[in-house]
């Protein structure tokens, strides 16, 4: 029963690898002068993908959870955090090979995570709440914002930026909605707030009546930028402050830019912002002027991160993009279906591949294991119903029939091989 429950939970993860997936968070770090490592997470499923070789190959680092992932942040190539719905935060110290829970239930979601060193970190959350840690996440403090001015119904934090252990800012991006008769009125939210005591208390600096704000970066205690847009017109905006957020001024950006969802700076000179309709815009003069870059996709891009001025990673709706030349050329990552070992973490002694996959007449399970233990293979449908079973005394070949010899319908199925209480799961696509 335990194994069946584990397999059923994994269905949610692998469905995202076969169907459209919304990648919502990204992280990238240089592992050598010529190679970078990257991670992306999905908001509609519990999927974590990792590339160890500059985007050429992607490894699934997902772990068994029912949470959906909003953001991933890596301090270096080993230490990282994931923020999820219901305010869970997961931590890794081995580059994502294993993950552990640091806290749960901070808020309805943990949208964006940031750390300025090994100890001091913050997470922007929904429902006028943020998380704060001063010990690397061993303990997360829940900070509930005061109302007024921060109403729980209209203040959902979407990004947070600290430049010291005490001084930081957050921005909000969800608009309040009011229904009057048959008319649905939407007004801009656009909160920006500042803290001078590490996030213990916050002062409202700006409430915009036109724009929602989603991306925020401060370069020092005075100069900062915020990115967002108008949901009714799909227009984009970037604003700049030179006095620590007391006043903000919109700056000129390309007319093609649409509703921005994230903002990234590398040092003080280079910047990128991404948004709807595949928008990527870039500045090489500290945010003074911006130019359009070609993404070659027409979908919403939710997050952008750069390891340096050349190497960047973007997470979007059913796409992951990367560049090795500052965005002059953006390439779409090829993410395929691959195996994962979930039970008792990863089992390096067990490997199974399925070929051909997808298949029409029959497919062969290739099993490699250094353990001389009996094995069994079980095939499930998307509802978790057992379709077909094999053991080591039967040829590991599936012809698309169930245990009664009847052909099943075309679609996605999940094969689970169990050896010595360890299981590997691979999705299999059957096409009649």
C-alpha positions in Angstrom: 0.0 0.0 0.0 2.8 2.4 0.8 4.4 1.8 -2.5 1.2 2.3 -4.4 0.7 5.7 -2.6 4.2 6.8 -3.5 3.7 5.8 -7.1 0.3 7.7 -7.2 1.9 10.8 -5.7 4.6 10.7 -8.4 2.0 10.8 -11.1 1.5 14.5 -10.5 5.1 15.1 -10.9 5.6 13.2 -14.2 2.4 14.5 -15.7 4.2 17.9 -15.9 7.0 16.4 -17.9 4.6 15.1 -20.6 2.1 18.0 -20.6 2.6 21.8 -20.4 4.4 22.9 -17.3 4.6 26.4 -15.7 8.2 26.9 -14.6 8.0 29.8 -12.1 11.4 30.0 -10.5 15.0 29.8 -11.6 18.5 29.9 -10.2 21.9 29.9 -11.8 25.5 29.7 -10.5 28.9 29.4 -12.1 30.7 26.1 -11.2 33.8 27.0 -13.2 34.9 29.9 -15.5 33.3 28.0 -18.5 30.4 26.1 -16.9 27.3 26.9 -15.0 24.7 25.0 -13.0 21.0 25.9 -13.0 17.7 25.0 -11.4 14.1 25.6 -12.3 10.9 24.7 -10.4 7.3 24.4 -11.5 4.3 26.1 -9.9 1.7 23.7 -11.1 3.5 20.5 -10.0 6.3 19.6 -7.6 9.1 19.5 -10.2 12.7 20.5 -9.7 15.0 20.4 -12.8 18.8 20.8 -12.6 21.4 21.2 -15.3 25.0 20.5 -14.4 26.4 21.4 -17.8 25.3 24.9 -18.9 21.8 23.9 -20.0 22.8 21.0 -22.3 21.3 18.2 -20.1 18.6 18.4 -17.4 18.3 16.1 -14.4 15.0 15.7 -12.4 15.7 16.5 -8.8 12.1 16.3 -7.7 11.2 14.8 -4.3 8.0 13.3 -2.9 5.7 16.2 -1.9 2.2 17.4 -2.6 3.4 21.1 -2.6 3.6 23.3 -5.7 6.8 25.2 -6.2 6.9 29.0 -6.6 10.6 29.9 -6.4 14.1 28.4 -6.1 17.1 30.4 -4.8 20.8 29.2 -4.6 23.4 31.0 -2.6 26.2 29.0 -4.3 26.3 25.7 -6.2 25.4 23.7 -3.1 23.1 25.7 -0.8 19.6 26.3 -2.1 16.0 26.9 -1.0 12.6 26.3 -2.5 9.4 28.2 -1.6 6.0 26.5 -2.2 2.3 26.9 -1.7 1.1 26.9 1.9 4.4 28.6 2.9 6.7 25.5 2.9 10.4 26.1 2.5 12.8 23.3 1.5 16.6 23.3 1.8 19.5 21.5 0.2 23.2 21.6 0.9 24.3 19.2 -1.8 23.2 21.0 -5.0 19.6 19.6 -4.9 20.5 15.9 -4.7 18.5 15.8 -1.5 16.0 18.3 0.1 14.7 18.7 3.6 11.9 20.8 5.1 13.0 23.9 7.0 9.5 25.3 7.8 5.9 25.0 6.9 2.8 27.1 7.0 4.3 30.6 6.9 1.6 31.8 4.5 -0.6 30.7 1.6 2.5 30.7 -0.6 6.2 31.6 -0.5 6.7 33.6 -3.7 10.3 34.7 -3.8 13.3 33.9 -1.6 16.5 35.9 -1.2 19.6 35.5 1.0 22.5 38.1 1.3 24.8 35.6 3.1 24.8 32.2 4.8 22.6 33.4 7.6 20.3 36.3 6.6 17.4 35.5 4.3 13.9 36.6 3.6 10.9 35.2 1.7 8.1 37.3 0.2 4.7 35.6 0.9 1.0 36.0 0.2 -1.5 37.5 2.6 0.5 40.4 4.0 3.1 38.1 5.4 6.9 37.6 5.0 9.4 35.1 6.4 12.7 36.1 8.0 15.7 34.0 9.1 19.1 35.0 10.7 20.5 31.5 10.9 20.4 30.1 7.4 16.8 28.9 7.7 17.1 26.7 10.8 14.4 28.9 12.1 12.0 31.1 10.0 10.1 33.9 11.7 6.7 34.8 10.4 6.2 38.6 10.2 2.6 39.7 9.8 2.3 43.2 8.3 0.3 45.8 10.1 -3.2 46.7 8.8 -3.5 49.6 7.9 -1.8 50.1 5.5 -1.2 46.4 4.6 -4.6 44.8 4.1 -4.4 41.0 4.0 -7.0 40.9 1.2 -5.0 43.2 -1.2 -1.3 42.7 -0.2 0.4 39.7 -1.7 4.2 40.1 -1.7 5.9 39.1 -4.9 9.5 40.2 -4.5 11.9 41.3 -1.9 15.4 42.9 -2.0 17.8 43.5 0.9 21.1 45.3 0.5 22.2 45.0 4.1 21.1 42.9 7.1 18.8 45.8 8.1 17.7 47.6 5.0 15.4 46.1 2.5 12.3 46.6 0.3 9.4 44.5 -0.9 6.8 45.0 -3.7 3.3 43.6 -4.3 1.6 42.6 -7.4 -2.0 41.4 -6.9 -4.7 43.9 -7.5 -7.9 44.3 -5.4 -11.1 43.3 -7.2 -14.5 44.7 -6.5 -17.7 43.5 -8.1 -20.5 46.1 -8.5 -23.6 44.7 -10.2 -22.4 43.1 -13.5 -19.2 45.1 -13.6 -15.8 43.9 -12.3 -13.6 46.8 -11.3 -9.8 46.2 -11.1 -7.4 48.8 -9.8 -3.6 48.7 -9.6 -2.1 47.6 -6.3 1.6 48.4 -6.7 2.8 48.5 -3.1 6.4 49.3 -2.3 7.5 49.2 1.3 10.8 49.6 3.2 12.4 48.2 6.3 15.3 49.5 8.3 15.4 46.8 10.9 15.8 43.6 9.0 12.1 43.2 8.2 10.7 43.4 11.7 8.6 46.4 10.7 7.8 48.1 7.4 6.9 51.6 6.1 4.7 52.0 3.0 6.5 54.2 0.4 4.3 53.9 -2.6 0.8 52.6 -3.6 0.2 52.8 -7.3 -3.3 53.1 -8.7 -2.3 51.8 -12.2 0.4 49.2 -12.0 1.1 45.9 -10.3 4.7 45.3 -9.2 6.4 41.9 -9.4 10.1 42.4 -9.7 12.3 44.6 -7.4 16.1 45.2 -7.1 18.0 47.7 -5.1 21.7 48.3 -6.0 22.5 50.1 -2.8 20.6 52.0 0.0 19.5 54.7 -2.5 19.2 53.4 -6.0 16.5 50.8 -6.9 14.2 49.6 -9.6 10.8 48.0 -9.7 9.1 46.2 -12.7 5.5 45.4 -13.3 2.6 46.3 -15.6 -1.1 47.1 -16.1 -3.2 43.9 -16.2 -6.0 45.6 -18.2 -3.8 46.9 -21.0 -0.9 44.4 -20.8 1.5 47.3 -20.8 4.8 47.1 -19.0 6.6 49.5 -16.6 9.9 50.0 -14.9 10.3 52.7 -12.3 13.5 54.0 -10.7 14.3 55.6 -7.4 17.5 57.5 -6.4 16.5 58.3 -2.8 15.9 55.0 -1.2 12.3 54.7 -2.4 10.9 58.1 -1.3 10.0 58.9 -4.9 9.8 56.8 -8.0 9.9 57.8 -11.7 8.9 55.7 -14.7 11.7 55.2 -17.3 11.5 54.6 -21.0 11.4 50.9 -22.1 10.7 49.3 -25.5 7.0 49.6 -26.6 7.0 45.8 -27.4 7.5 45.0 -23.7 4.5 43.4 -22.0 3.5 43.1 -18.4 6.8 42.4 -16.6 7.0 39.6 -14.0 10.7 39.6 -12.9 13.7 41.8 -12.8 17.4 40.9 -12.5 20.6 43.0 -12.0 24.2 41.7 -12.3 26.3 44.2 -10.4 25.3 47.8 -11.0 25.6 47.8 -14.8 23.7 44.9 -16.4 20.0 44.2 -16.1 17.2 42.1 -17.5 13.4 42.0 -17.1 11.0 39.4 -18.4 7.2 39.2 -18.8 4.2 38.3 -21.0 4.3 37.4 -24.7 8.0 36.2 -24.4 9.2 39.7 -23.3 12.9 40.0 -22.5 14.4 43.5 -22.2 18.0 44.3 -21.3 20.0 47.3 -20.0 23.8 47.6 -20.1 24.0 51.1 -18.6 22.7 50.6 -15.1 19.0 50.7 -16.1 19.1 54.0 -17.9 18.1 52.6 -21.3 16.6 49.3 -22.3 16.5 47.3 -25.5 14.4 44.3 -26.6 16.0 40.8 -26.8 14.5 38.0 -28.9 13.2 35.1 -26.8 11.5 33.4 -29.8 8.6 32.3 -27.6 5.2 33.8 -27.1 4.3 32.9 -23.6 4.6 34.4 -20.1 8.1 34.4 -18.6 8.0 34.4 -14.8 11.6 34.6 -13.6 15.1 35.5 -14.8 18.5 35.0 -13.1 22.0 35.6 -14.2 25.3 34.1 -12.8 27.3 36.9 -14.5 26.9 39.3 -17.4 26.9 36.4 -19.9 25.1 33.4 -18.4 21.4 33.6 -17.7 18.4 31.4 -17.1 14.6 32.1 -17.6 11.6 30.2 -16.3 8.4 30.5 -18.1 5.1 28.9 -19.1 6.1 25.6 -20.7 9.6 26.8 -21.5 13.0 27.2 -20.0 15.4 29.5 -21.8 19.1 30.1 -21.3 21.9 32.3 -22.7 25.7 32.2 -22.7 26.2 35.6 -24.3 24.2 38.0 -22.3 21.0 37.4 -24.2 22.2 38.1 -27.7 21.0 34.5 -28.3 18.4 32.8 -26.1 18.1 29.0 -26.5 15.2 26.9 -25.4 16.2 24.0 -23.1 15.4 20.5 -24.2 13.7 18.8 -21.3 12.8 15.2 -21.8 11.2 12.4 -19.8 13.7 10.7 -17.5 13.8 8.4 -14.6 13.9 9.3 -10.9 14.4 7.1 -7.8 12.2 8.4 -5.0 12.0 5.8 -2.2 15.0 5.8 0.2 16.4 8.7 -1.9 18.4 7.9 -5.0 19.4 4.3 -5.6 22.7 4.4 -7.6 22.6 0.6 -8.0 19.3 0.6 -9.9 18.8 1.9 -13.4 16.0 1.3 -15.9 15.3 2.7 -19.3 12.4 2.1 -21.7 12.8 1.9 -25.4 11.2 2.8 -27.7 9.3 5.5 -25.8 6.7 6.5 -27.1 5.9 3.1 -28.6 3.3 1.6 -30.9 3.5 -2.2 -30.8 5.8 -3.1 -27.9 8.5 -1.6 -25.7 11.4 -3.2 -23.8 12.4 -2.4 -20.2 16.2 -2.4 -19.9 17.1 -3.1 -16.3 20.6 -2.6 -14.9 21.3 -3.4 -11.2 24.3 -4.5 -9.3 22.0 -6.1 -6.7 21.0 -9.7 -7.4 17.5 -9.3 -6.0 14.2 -10.3 -7.5 12.4 -7.5 -9.2 8.9 -6.7 -10.4 7.5 -4.1 -12.8 4.1 -2.6 -12.4 2.4 -0.3 -14.9 -0.3 2.2 -13.7 -2.6 4.6 -15.5 -2.9 8.3 -14.6 -5.6 7.5 -12.0 -3.2 5.2 -10.1 -4.9 2.0 -11.3 -2.7 -1.0 -11.8 -2.8 -2.1 -15.5 0.0 -4.6 -15.9 2.4 -6.6 -13.8 5.7 -8.4 -14.6 8.2 -10.3 -12.5 11.8 -11.5 -13.2 10.5 -14.8 -14.7 8.7 -12.9 -17.5 10.2 -11.1 -20.5 10.2 -7.3 -19.6 8.3 -6.4 -22.7 5.0 -4.5 -22.7 2.7 -4.6 -25.8 0.1 -2.2 -24.5 -2.2 -4.8 -23.0 -3.5 -5.1 -19.4 -3.4 -8.2 -17.2 -6.4 -9.6 -19.0 -4.8 -9.3 -22.4 -6.9 -6.4 -23.5 -5.3 -3.4 -25.2 -5.4 -0.2 -23.2 -6.2 3.2 -24.7 -3.5 5.5 -26.0 -1.9 7.8 -23.4 0.6 8.2 -20.7 1.3 5.4 -18.2 3.8 4.9 -15.4 6.1 2.0 -15.0 7.5 1.2 -11.6 10.3 -1.2 -11.1 10.9 -2.4 -7.5 14.1 -4.1 -6.4 14.8 -4.7 -2.7 12.2 -2.1 -1.6 13.6 0.6 -3.9 11.6 1.9 -6.7 12.3 3.7 -10.0 9.5 5.4 -11.9 9.5 6.1 -15.7 6.5 7.4 -17.7 5.7 5.5 -20.8 3.7 6.8 -23.8 1.6 4.3 -25.6 0.3 5.2 -29.1 -2.1 2.8 -30.9 
